Amino acid sequence: MPIIKSAKKRVKQTQKATIRNAKTKRYLRESLKAFTKKPSATTKSEAESNLDKAAKKGLIHKNKVARKKRQLAKASKEAGVKPATAIKKTATKAPAKKTTAETATKTPAKKPATKKAPAKKTTK
């Protein structure tokens, strides 16, 4: 058992990280198994998301994640899975530009006058 305060803190942090890492790995394995049992667009996207999360947390190397995602894409293509439908973004209209007549009628706001400090005189 650690005696030093910082070592005690590291033990607590390590325990929390171990639990968090185990949870992330479990979700990753479950999502990969779900895709292999029943390939679909949703299970593929969920598996890819969990792979990215694992890479972000440093559990899996980024090259391994890229390889796994490539394998998922290949397997989904062979299974005939259609890609998930892209979400259509609604086009928002840009505000109409003001005409010169509208801008000419408005007068610019005046800035409030500020008092300037009198200049100091230097004597020699």
N, C-alpha and C positions, 0 to 999 in steps of 0.2 A: 504494500500500500504506500502511495507516495506521501512524503512528509511536506515537501515544498508546496506552497500555495499554487504556483503556476502549474505544477505537475498535476495537482488535484483537478484544476480547471481543464487541463488537456484530457484527463481521463473522462470527465463528464462530456466534453465536446466529442471525443472519439466514440463514446457510447451512442450519443445522439446521431452522429454521422453514420455509424454502423446500421442503426435502425432505418435511417432514411435511405441509405444505399440498398439495403436488402429489399425495402419496399419498391424502390425504383426498378431493381432487377426482376422482382416478382411480376410487376406490371408488364415489363418488357417481355418476359417469357410467356406470360398469359396471352398477350396480344399477338405474338408470333405464332403460338399454337392455334389461336383462334383463326388466324389467316390461313394456316396450312389445312385446317379442318374444313373451313368454308370460305374460300376466297371471294371477297367482295370489295367494292370500292371503300366502304366504311372501315372494314377490318384492315385494309391496306393502309389507309391514312392514319388509323389509330396506331398501327405498328410503327409506321415511319415517325410519327410524333413521339412515341416512347423511345425510339432509337435516338432521336435528336435530343431528348431530355437526358438520356443516359450519357451521351457524348458531352453535353453541356456541363454536367456534373462531374465529368472526368472518370466515369465508371468504365467506359469503353472508348477505345482510340477512335479518332475521327475517320481514319481510313477503313477501319472495320465497319463502322456505321455506313460509310459510302458503299462498301461491298455488299452489306446486307440489304441496303435499299435497292441496289441494282438487282440483287437476286429476287427481291420481292416484286420488282417491276417485271422481270422476266417471267416469274411464276404467274403473275396476274395476266400477262399477255397470253401465255400458254393456256390459261384457264378461261380465257375469253372475257375477262372482266372489263367492263366499260369504265373509262375514267370518270371520276365524280364530276357532276355537272358544275360548271363554273358559276359562281354567283354573279349575276348581272348587276353592275353598278348603275344606279339611276343617274342619268345626266342632269346636272343642275345647271340652270341658266345663270350666266354671268350677268351682273347688274348692267343695265343699259348705260352707255356713256352719255354724259350730259352734253347738250349742244352748247354752242358758243353763246346763244342768247340767254340760256339759263345761267351760265357762269358769269356773264357780263352784268346781270342784274344784282348779283350778290356782291357786297362790298367786303373786303377782307377785314377781319377783326383787328382792331388796334391793340398793340401791346401797351400795358400800363407803363406810364413814365416812372422811371426810377431815379432817385436822387443820386447824383454823383458826389463823391467826397471831394472837397476842395483840394487842389494841388498843393503839395507841401513845398515850402520855399526852403532852399538850401542856402546857408550863409557860410562864407569862408573868411 
